Amino acid sequence: MNLNPQWNLPQNPSILPSPNYMNMPEVVDPLPIIMPPGDDTPETLESPIYTPGFLRTQIGKLMRVEFLVGDNLNDRVGRLIQVGASYILLQLVESGNTIMCDLYSIKFVTIANMPDPIVL
């Protein structure tokens, strides 16, 4: 299968699994971050100078996330739906399934700069 190197998606749109990113539901309200009673939200989750804090500003956006696993880079493409202290949740383009990803193995995040799809 010939893959588009930018997003690692098949070039022939007729073989893309459904739902694709155009049919994915919008993220309206992210899942709440559960903290122990009496604790404030850690600065790493609020401040954009930390990776989780920055990624929280990107919730709802389509992105490609590359992970270093051993000596290999693996990527996943999906819509960011939640960011925790040590994980992110992506709704995958390929299947629509949600995957939890280890924050500490992330090496690169490419955020799509795409306008909202036009609905006819």
Secondary structure, DSSP 8 states (H G I E B T S, - for coil): --B-TTT--BSSGGGS-SS-GGGS----S-------TT----HHHH-TTSHHHHHHTTTT-EEEEEEEETTEEEEEEEEEEEE-SSEEEEEETTT--EEEEEGGGEEEEEE---------
